[in-house]
Amino acid sequence: MNDSEIAQLELFAQVDELLRRLCAWSSGESSWQPMNESRAIVRRLLGRLDTLRVRLEAPLVVATFGGTGTGKSSLVNALVGRECTASGRQRPTTTRPILIAHPEAELDILDLPLSDFDVQRVEATVLRDIVILDCPDPDTSEGEAPGSNLETLRRMLPHCDVLLYASTQQKYRSARVIDELDVTAAGCRLIFVQTHADHDSDIRQDWRQLLADRYDVPDLFFVDSVRAFNEQQSGQYPSGDFGRLLDLLTTRLAAVDRVRIRRANLLDLTMATLGRCRELVSEFEPAIVRVEETLKEQRARLTLEMSQTLRTQLESSRHLWEQRILGSVTSLWGVSPFSSLLRLYNGLGTVIASASLLRARTSAQLVLVGAMQGGRWLAARRKATEAEDSFEQAAALSLDDALLRESQLIIRGHLHDAQLSSSLVESGQSELWREAARVEAGFLDAARRRIDDVIERLAQRNSGLFSRLWYESLLLALVGYVLFRAGRNFFWDTWHNSDTAFLPIDFYFSAGVFFVLWCVILLMAFCRRLRRGLNTEIAKLADELAGQKLGSGLFPALEQQLDATRNDLRQLDQLFETCDTLRGDIVTANGLGSPRDLNAVSVG
């Protein structure tokens, strides 16, 4: 086995793998109607491909094709060298298909409806590797009624491997015949023959230009069937283009080329079908894109609404968290002037209560102070309880029904344009509630851990060396200035100048007032820094919870269907590209035409 044969075997294996992938793709189901229609088309294709694969080694079926009076029957008679069919130039003479085969040919493996044919067995060299099917004309006036010539023709042609397209000077521009060829050409090799060379002009150049946009036309034959028949009868080998045509049928369509020709036909038919499927789905693909964009916009809008609501809910406990952060900061900061100031601020209620106890002189005053202290403790406990409740309320918070219904109405309109079922958004709210219940318990634990982590992280961030040096320096700067001013007055100004008086008590009173104001400013700046970091973390936490609530999507069933649709479209494109590549790699016999652009060829 040489390298060329091995390469062909590998190529055929790739074709078999393509068919396996087609079968797997077509067996799926979708809520998108155009995709289901495309799969139905592919399933019909696979039924036809099974027939082609079964008869890979059977003789090639060569069918005549052309308009009324183009001399198809005369051409067949000349090819086999004897009178097999009645011929006529003005009206259709072939009303029932005639199958001409070699006496030793096994017709059963062709999978043809033999009861629909008049079968003739002829001992002819041209029939060694092929059978010839003389088909009815496609341009009769009967239409496609049951039992008509056109209906019979369309039923026969899917069983053919090669179309022998015969035309004349008068018929080669027939729109009806060309349209019918577009329907039947997919899955067949083509041979173009101009007949009536005995009295018609040679129009092959114009005919080639007419066909060039749709078909590859490697050769055109200009034949005189009557003269070729007479030459055959006299024992001569036909001359001219008829001899070349006969050589093509007897040598280049030999048994060695059967598999390649049928594989090429199979790929042509597959590519035309996939191209039709792509046209079918591409008509509605922009609508699918609009659904995806609308769904994304609505999800972003509802996520923002939920995030803002959750943020408001979580911020209700911000004061309690600020106190916890201050407590952690003072613990990490240690003993220092500014940390002492922070402790004083954080425990201001306790300090006031202690001062009240010192001023109490009677039992009634002690009871009153104790009641006030107990009230403060109860208030602190209530705030802690409210903080816990805010977690639970945030976890249980659902989408607003009105917002969800509004999104449903907006998306439903796009679903109709995209040929998708509106039921995909009807169950969205119940699915969201089930998803919310699933994540609620996990969120409570996660949110508590996140708050603890936030408090620890903010405390660490605000207790670093730089922060300590900055705030301690700012606090001590005023103290240092007052001490410096008082020391200079006492030790320098009064000693060197006896007339200089000591600083009055108003200076120290003013310095104390400014010191208190300075402490308040520093405390406000520090707390503002803590609050800014805490707000950022609360916003992140709210966004995270909103993301968890909509983690499976705004309308999970719709989003799953859109993902499945995108996957189906990708697979369809991949199948088409694979088929296109294989079609370019398979080389058929020289002299056979084929559709140039299978996307423009109809699939019958």
C-alpha positions in Angstrom: 0.0 0.0 0.0 1.6 3.3 -1.1 1.5 6.6 0.6 -1.3 8.0 -1.5 -3.6 5.1 -0.6 -2.8 5.5 3.1 -3.5 9.2 2.8 -6.9 8.4 1.2 -7.7 5.9 4.0 -6.9 8.5 6.6 -9.1 11.0 4.8 -12.0 8.6 4.6 -11.6 7.9 8.3 -12.0 11.6 8.9 -15.1 11.6 6.8 -16.5 8.8 9.0 -15.7 10.8 12.1 -17.5 13.8 10.7 -20.6 11.6 10.1 -20.4 10.4 13.7 -20.2 14.0 15.0 -23.2 14.9 12.8 -25.2 12.0 14.2 -24.4 13.0 17.8 -25.2 16.7 17.1 -28.5 15.9 15.3 -29.7 13.7 18.2 -29.9 16.6 20.6 -33.0 18.7 21.6 -33.4 22.4 22.0 -36.0 24.9 23.1 -34.9 27.0 20.1 -37.2 26.1 17.2 -34.7 27.0 14.3 -32.1 24.7 15.9 -34.6 21.8 16.1 -35.5 22.4 12.4 -31.8 22.3 11.5 -31.4 19.1 13.4 -34.4 17.6 11.6 -32.8 18.5 8.3 -29.5 16.9 9.3 -31.4 13.7 10.4 -33.0 13.5 7.0 -29.5 14.0 5.5 -28.1 11.2 7.6 -30.8 8.9 6.2 -29.6 9.7 2.7 -25.9 9.4 3.6 -26.6 5.9 5.0 -27.7 4.9 1.5 -24.6 6.4 0.0 -22.3 4.6 2.4 -24.1 1.2 1.9 -23.4 1.3 -1.9 -19.8 2.6 -1.8 -18.6 -0.3 -3.9 -21.7 -0.5 -6.1 -21.6 0.8 -9.7 -22.0 4.5 -10.1 -25.4 5.7 -11.0 -25.2 8.2 -14.0 -28.4 10.0 -14.6 -29.3 12.1 -17.6 -30.6 15.6 -16.9 -31.8 18.3 -19.1 -34.8 20.0 -20.7 -37.3 18.6 -23.2 -35.8 18.0 -26.6 -32.2 18.3 -25.6 -31.5 14.8 -26.9 -30.9 12.9 -23.6 -32.3 9.7 -24.9 -30.3 9.9 -28.1 -27.2 10.5 -26.0 -27.9 7.4 -23.9 -28.4 5.3 -27.0 -25.2 6.5 -28.4 -23.3 5.8 -25.2 -24.4 2.1 -25.0 -24.3 1.6 -28.8 -27.9 0.4 -29.2 -31.5 1.6 -29.2 -32.6 1.5 -25.6 -34.9 4.5 -25.3 -37.2 6.4 -27.6 -35.9 9.7 -28.8 -37.7 12.9 -29.8 -36.9 16.6 -30.1 -40.2 18.4 -29.7 -41.9 16.7 -26.8 -40.9 14.6 -23.8 -40.5 11.0 -24.8 -39.2 9.6 -21.5 -42.2 9.5 -19.2 -41.0 6.5 -17.1 -37.4 6.3 -15.9 -35.3 3.7 -17.8 -32.4 2.0 -16.0 -29.7 0.6 -18.3 -27.3 -1.8 -16.7 -24.8 -4.5 -17.6 -26.2 -8.1 -17.5 -23.8 -9.0 -14.6 -24.5 -5.8 -12.5 -26.1 -6.4 -9.1 -28.8 -3.8 -8.9 -30.1 -4.7 -5.5 -27.1 -3.1 -3.8 -27.9 0.2 -5.4 -30.9 0.6 -3.1 -33.0 1.9 -6.0 -36.8 1.5 -6.2 -36.5 -0.9 -9.1 -40.3 -1.2 -9.5 -40.3 2.4 -10.6 -38.0 1.8 -13.5 -38.0 0.0 -16.9 -34.8 -2.0 -16.5 -32.8 -2.9 -19.6 -29.7 -5.2 -19.5 -27.2 -4.3 -22.2 -23.8 -5.8 -22.9 -21.7 -2.6 -23.3 -18.2 -1.5 -22.3 -19.5 1.8 -20.8 -21.7 -0.2 -18.4 -18.9 -2.1 -16.8 -18.6 0.3 -13.8 -21.7 2.4 -14.1 -25.5 2.2 -14.7 -27.3 4.8 -16.7 -30.6 6.3 -15.7 -32.6 8.1 -18.4 -34.7 10.5 -16.3 -37.9 12.5 -17.2 -37.6 16.1 -18.2 -37.7 18.8 -15.5 -39.3 21.5 -17.7 -42.6 19.8 -18.5 -45.8 21.7 -17.8 -47.2 19.1 -15.5 -45.9 20.6 -12.3 -44.9 18.6 -9.2 -48.2 16.7 -8.9 -48.1 13.1 -7.7 -47.0 10.8 -10.5 -45.9 13.7 -12.7 -42.5 13.7 -14.6 -41.1 16.3 -12.2 -42.2 14.5 -9.1 -40.7 11.3 -10.5 -37.4 13.1 -11.4 -37.1 14.6 -7.9 -37.7 11.1 -6.4 -35.0 9.5 -8.6 -32.2 12.0 -8.5 -31.2 11.6 -4.8 -30.1 8.0 -5.7 -27.7 9.3 -8.4 -23.9 9.8 -8.2 -23.2 11.7 -11.4 -25.5 14.0 -13.4 -25.0 14.0 -17.2 -26.4 17.5 -17.9 -27.4 17.8 -21.5 -28.5 21.0 -23.2 -28.7 22.7 -26.5 -28.3 26.1 -28.1 -32.0 26.8 -27.5 -32.2 25.3 -23.9 -29.0 26.2 -22.1 -30.4 29.4 -20.6 -33.7 27.8 -19.5 -34.3 29.2 -16.0 -36.5 26.3 -15.0 -33.9 23.7 -15.8 -31.1 25.7 -14.1 -33.3 26.1 -10.9 -34.0 22.4 -10.9 -30.3 21.7 -11.2 -29.7 23.9 -8.2 -32.1 21.7 -6.3 -30.5 18.4 -7.4 -26.8 19.2 -7.8 -25.9 18.8 -4.1 -24.4 15.4 -3.6 -23.6 14.7 -7.3 -20.7 15.1 -9.7 -21.6 16.9 -12.9 -20.8 16.4 -16.6 -21.9 19.1 -19.0 -22.8 18.1 -22.6 -24.0 20.3 -25.5 -25.9 18.1 -27.9 -27.1 18.6 -31.5 -23.7 19.4 -32.8 -24.9 18.4 -36.3 -26.9 21.6 -36.7 -26.4 23.9 -33.6 -23.7 26.5 -33.0 -21.1 25.9 -30.3 -22.3 27.9 -27.3 -19.9 26.3 -24.7 -18.0 29.4 -24.0 -21.1 31.4 -23.1 -22.5 28.4 -21.2 -19.4 28.1 -19.2 -19.6 31.8 -18.2 -23.3 31.3 -17.3 -22.4 28.4 -15.0 -19.1 29.8 -13.6 -20.6 31.6 -10.6 -22.4 28.4 -9.4 -20.3 25.5 -10.6 -16.8 24.3 -11.3 -16.9 23.3 -15.0 -13.6 21.5 -15.9 -14.8 20.4 -19.3 -17.7 20.8 -21.7 -18.5 18.3 -24.4 -20.0 19.2 -27.8 -21.4 16.0 -29.3 -23.5 14.7 -32.2 -25.3 11.7 -30.7 -26.7 10.5 -34.0 -23.3 10.3 -35.7 -21.7 8.7 -32.6 -24.5 6.1 -32.6 -23.9 5.3 -36.2 -20.2 5.0 -35.6 -20.9 2.6 -32.7 -23.2 0.5 -35.0 -20.5 0.3 -37.6 -18.0 -0.9 -35.1 -16.0 2.3 -34.9 -15.0 4.1 -31.7 -16.8 7.5 -31.6 -14.7 10.4 -32.7 -14.4 14.0 -31.4 -15.9 15.1 -28.1 -18.2 12.1 -27.9 -15.1 9.9 -27.8 -13.7 12.0 -25.0 -17.1 11.7 -23.1 -17.1 8.0 -23.6 -13.5 7.8 -22.3 -14.5 9.8 -19.2 -17.3 7.4 -18.4 -15.3 4.2 -19.1 -11.9 5.0 -17.6 -12.2 7.9 -15.1 -15.4 6.6 -13.5 -13.9 3.1 -13.1 -14.2 1.1 -9.9 -11.0 2.6 -8.4 -12.7 6.0 -8.4 -16.1 4.9 -7.0 -15.3 5.5 -3.4 -13.7 8.9 -4.0 -16.6 10.1 -6.1 -19.2 8.9 -3.6 -17.2 10.4 -0.7 -17.0 13.7 -2.6 -20.8 13.6 -3.2 -21.4 12.8 0.4 -19.3 15.8 1.5 -21.0 18.1 -1.0 -24.4 17.0 0.2 -23.4 17.4 3.8 -21.9 20.8 3.2 -24.9 22.0 1.4 -27.2 20.8 4.2 -25.0 22.4 6.9 -25.0 25.6 4.9 -28.8 25.6 4.7 -28.8 25.0 8.5 -26.5 27.9 9.1 -28.8 30.1 6.9 -31.8 29.0 8.9 -30.3 29.8 12.3 -28.5 32.9 11.2 -31.8 34.5 10.4 -32.7 34.4 14.1 -29.2 34.7 15.5 -29.4 38.6 15.8 -32.5 38.1 17.9 -30.6 35.6 20.1 -27.9 38.3 20.6 -30.5 40.8 21.6 -31.9 38.4 24.1 -28.4 37.9 25.6 -27.7 41.6 25.7 -31.1 42.4 27.3 -30.7 39.6 29.8 -27.3 41.0 30.7 -28.6 44.5 31.1 -31.6 43.4 33.2 -29.3 41.3 35.4 -26.9 44.2 35.9 -29.8 46.5 36.7 -31.4 44.1 39.3 -28.0 43.3 40.7 -27.3 47.0 41.3 -30.8 47.5 42.9 -30.3 44.5 45.2 -26.7 45.6 46.0 -27.8 49.1 47.0 -30.6 47.7 49.2 -28.3 45.2 50.8 -25.7 48.0 51.4 -28.3 50.1 53.2 -29.3 47.1 55.3 -25.7 46.3 56.3 -24.8 49.9 57.0 -27.4 50.0 59.7 -24.9 48.2 62.0 -21.9 50.3 60.9 -21.6 52.2 64.3 -21.2 48.9 66.2 -18.6 47.7 63.8 -16.7 51.0 64.1 -16.6 50.5 67.9 -15.2 47.0 67.4 -12.6 48.3 65.0 -11.5 51.0 67.5 -11.2 48.4 70.2 -9.0 46.2 68.0 -6.9 49.2 67.0 -6.2 50.2 70.6 -5.3 46.6 71.5 -2.8 46.4 68.7 -1.5 50.0 69.2 -0.5 49.4 72.8 0.1 52.2 75.3 0.7 55.6 73.8 -0.9 59.1 73.9 -3.1 58.6 70.8 -4.1 55.1 71.7 -5.1 56.4 75.1 -7.2 59.1 73.4 -8.8 56.4 71.3 -9.6 54.3 74.4 -11.1 57.4 76.0 -13.3 58.1 73.0 -14.4 54.5 72.6 -15.2 54.2 76.3 -16.7 57.6 76.7 -20.0 56.3 78.1 -18.1 54.3 80.7 -16.1 57.3 81.7 -19.2 59.4 82.1 -20.8 56.7 84.1 -17.7 56.4 86.4 -17.7 60.2 86.9 -21.4 60.0 87.8 -20.6 57.3 90.4 -18.0 59.5 92.0 -20.5 62.3 92.4 -23.1 60.1 94.0 -23.6 60.8 97.7 -26.8 58.9 98.5 -28.2 55.5 97.8 -30.9 57.0 95.6 -28.2 58.6 93.5 -26.4 55.3 93.2 -29.6 53.6 92.1 -30.2 56.3 89.5 -26.7 56.1 88.1 -27.0 52.3 88.1 -30.2 52.5 86.2 -28.7 54.8 83.6 -25.7 52.4 83.2 -28.1 49.5 82.8 -30.0 51.4 80.2 -26.8 52.0 78.3 -25.9 48.3 78.5 -29.3 47.3 77.3 -29.0 49.8 74.4 -25.6 48.3 73.5 -27.2 44.8 73.6 -30.0 46.0 71.4 -27.6 47.3 68.8 -25.7 44.0 68.8 -29.0 42.2 68.3 -30.0 44.6 65.5 -26.6 43.9 63.9 -27.3 40.2 63.9 -30.8 40.8 62.6 -29.4 42.9 59.7 -27.3 39.8 58.6 -30.4 37.6 58.6 -32.5 40.3 56.8 -29.8 40.8 54.3 -29.5 37.1 53.6 -33.2 36.7 53.3 -33.6 39.7 51.1 -35.2 38.8 47.7 -35.7 40.7 44.4 -38.6 43.1 44.3 -41.5 41.4 42.5 -42.3 44.5 40.4 -38.7 44.7 39.2 -38.7 41.0 38.3 -42.0 41.3 36.4 -40.7 44.3 34.5 -37.7 42.3 33.4 -39.9 39.4 32.4 -42.0 41.6 30.2 -38.9 43.2 28.5 -37.2 39.9 27.9 -40.4 38.1 26.8 -40.8 40.4 23.8 -37.3 39.5 22.6 -37.9 35.8 23.1 -40.8 35.9 20.6 -38.5 37.5 18.0 -35.8 34.9 18.7 -38.3 31.9 18.4 -37.7 31.0 22.0 -40.5 29.9 24.4 -41.7 32.5 26.9 -41.9 29.8 29.5 -38.2 30.1 30.0 -38.8 33.3 32.0 -42.1 32.4 33.7 -40.5 30.3 36.5 -37.7 32.8 37.1 -38.9 34.1 40.5 -39.5 30.7 42.0 -36.1 29.6 40.9 -34.5 32.7 42.4 -36.3 32.0 45.7 -35.1 28.4 45.7 -31.6 29.6 45.0 -31.8 32.3 47.7 -32.9 29.7 50.3 -30.0 27.5 49.3 -27.4 30.2 49.8 -29.0 31.9 52.8 -27.5 29.8 55.5 -24.1 29.7 53.9 -24.2 33.5 53.5 -24.9 34.1 57.2 -21.8 32.3 58.3 -19.7 33.7 55.5 -21.0 37.3 56.2 -20.0 37.0 59.9 -16.6 35.7 59.0 -16.2 38.5 56.5 -17.1 41.1 59.1 -14.6 39.6 61.5 -12.0 39.6 58.7 -12.9 43.2 57.8 -12.5 44.3 61.4 -9.2 42.6 61.8 -7.9 43.8 58.4 -8.9 47.4 59.0 -7.4 47.3 62.5 -4.2 46.0 61.1 -4.1 48.6 58.4 -4.7 51.4 60.8 -2.3 50.2 63.4 0.8 50.1 61.2 4.0 51.9 62.0 3.3 54.7 59.6 -0.2 55.4 61.0 1.2 55.3 64.5 4.0 57.7 63.8 1.6 60.0 61.9 -1.1 60.4 64.5 1.2 60.3 67.5 3.4 63.0 65.9 0.3 65.2 65.1 -1.0 64.8 68.7 2.3 65.4 70.4 3.2 68.3 68.1 0.7 70.6 69.9 1.7 69.3 73.3 5.4 69.9 72.4 4.7 73.4 71.2 2.9 74.4 74.4 5.7 72.9 76.5 8.3 74.6 74.4 6.5 77.9 74.7 6.1 77.6 78.5 9.6 76.4 79.0 11.2 79.1 76.9 9.2 81.7 78.9 10.2 80.3 82.2 13.9 79.3 81.5 14.9 81.8 79.0 12.8 84.9 78.7 12.4 85.6 82.4 16.0 84.8 83.3 17.5 87.0 80.6 15.1 89.8 80.9 13.8 90.6 84.4 11.0 92.7 82.9 9.5 89.7 81.1 6.5 88.3 83.0 5.5 84.7 83.3 2.8 83.4 81.0 -0.6 84.1 82.4 -3.1 81.4 83.3 -5.2 82.3 80.3 -2.4 80.9 78.1 -2.7 77.5 79.7 -6.5 77.6 79.6 -6.4 78.5 75.9 -3.8 75.8 75.2 -6.1 73.3 76.9 -9.0 74.3 74.8 -7.0 74.1 71.6 -5.6 70.7 72.8 -9.1 69.4 73.2 -10.1 70.7 69.7 -7.0 69.2 68.2 -7.8 65.9 69.8 -11.3 66.0 68.4 -10.0 66.8 64.9 -7.5 63.9 65.0 -10.2 61.6 66.3 -12.6 62.7 63.5 -9.9 62.2 60.9 -9.0 58.8 62.2 -12.6 57.7 62.5 -13.3 59.0 59.0 -10.5 56.9 57.7 -11.9 53.9 59.5 -15.4 54.7 58.2 -14.2 55.1 54.6 -12.5 51.7 54.7 -15.6 50.1 56.4 -17.9 51.6 53.7 -15.7 50.1 51.0 -15.9 46.7 52.6 -19.6 46.9 53.2 -20.1 47.8 49.5 -18.0 44.7 48.5 -20.0 42.6 50.9 -23.3 43.8 49.4 -22.1 43.2 45.9 -20.9 39.7 46.8 -24.3 38.9 48.4 -26.1 40.2 45.3 -23.9 38.1 43.2 -24.7 35.1 45.3 -28.4 35.8 45.1 -28.2 35.9 41.3 -25.4 33.4 41.0 -27.4 31.0 38.8 -28.7 33.9 36.7 -31.7 36.1 36.6 -33.7 33.5 34.7 -31.6 30.3 35.0 -33.6 28.2 32.6 -33.2 30.9 29.9 -29.5 31.3 30.5 -29.0 27.6 30.3 -30.9 27.5 27.0 -28.8 30.4 25.7 -25.6 28.7 26.7 -26.8 25.4 25.0 -27.8 27.4 21.9 -24.4 29.0 21.7 -22.7 25.6 22.1 -25.0 24.2 19.3 -24.1 27.1 17.0 -20.3 26.6 17.7 -20.7 22.9 16.9 -22.6 23.6 13.7 -19.8 26.0 12.6 -17.1 23.5 13.4 -18.9 20.8 11.5 -19.3 23.1 8.5 -15.6 24.1 8.6 -14.5 20.5 9.0 -16.7 19.5 6.0 -15.3 22.3 3.9 -11.7 21.3 4.7 -12.4 17.6 3.9 -14.2 18.6 0.7 -11.1 20.5 -0.5 -8.8 17.5 0.4 -10.8 14.8 -1.5 -9.8 14.6 -5.1 -12.3 13.2 -7.6 -11.8 12.1 -11.1 -10.8 14.8 -13.6 -13.4 16.1 -15.9 -16.3 16.1 -13.4 -17.9 19.3 -12.4 -19.4 20.2 -9.0 -21.2 23.1 -7.3 -18.8 25.9 -6.6 -20.6 27.5 -3.7 -22.7 24.9 -1.8 -24.2 27.7 0.3 -26.0 28.9 -2.8 -27.2 25.4 -3.7 -30.6 24.3 -2.5 -30.9 21.0 -0.6 -33.8 18.9 -1.9 
